[in-house]
């Protein structure tokens, strides 16, 4: 038994439940009881008791045909509500405001919710010509810079399931609607480390996004800016990538687990 397993055995009931949830959340697909037993080091009977309680509260769901567990609707709601809550510290908005002050374009921070990119925080530029949206607004992931950035960094099997299951609607003549072509485009985004939206959701609006990464390199969110194409060219907006990356690096500790 390794040190991590021994540590779990010394945890309180609440800490054990949180550990189980963290393991389930960290998986790109549902996880079975044998894997959970191995990763937690808990006796199967004890683990089964915790799983039943978490399932009863809607925090996880069980696939009875395969006895596998995944994130439940209540946990998903709690996560989304926590991200949208104003009951938290202000460093992210401070960093975002500084970014807008530097590049003089609207900037936003968001996460994936299925095949939608949802804004967690957004600060508008002072320019009169702009698109006004609020935190909590959603845009299609496959045609937005932030959405494509996060899709590109999803585990391959999960990304392919999403692209296969969701309709890739066309919003402009530039929207990529073919799953195979989009997969190739997302591969390019992974290699570049940034994502460009060239009028794919709205004619006349372009944007660029970079990932906010944790210490392991996992994408936590996407940081993006956008502007009217009448004011900024694709090459000019790509020129903001370096500043966006620095802001994303400054934001990462807000989410990253200090342990």
TANORHU-V660935 format. One line per field, one symbol per residue. ss: DSSP state (a for helix, b for strand, c for the rest). A space follows every 50 residues. Layout:
ss: ???
This chain:
ss: ccaaaaaaacccaaaaaaaaaaaaacccccbbaaaaaaaacccaaaaaaa aaaaaacccbbbbccccbbbbcaaaaaaaaaaaaccccccaaaaaaaaaa aaaccbbbbbbbbccbbbbbbbbccccccccccccccbbbaaacaaaaaa aacccaaaaaaaaaacccccccccccccaaaaaaaaaaaaaaccbbbbcc ccccbbbbbbbbbcccccbbbbbbbbbbcccccaaaaaccaaaaaaaaaa aaaaacccc
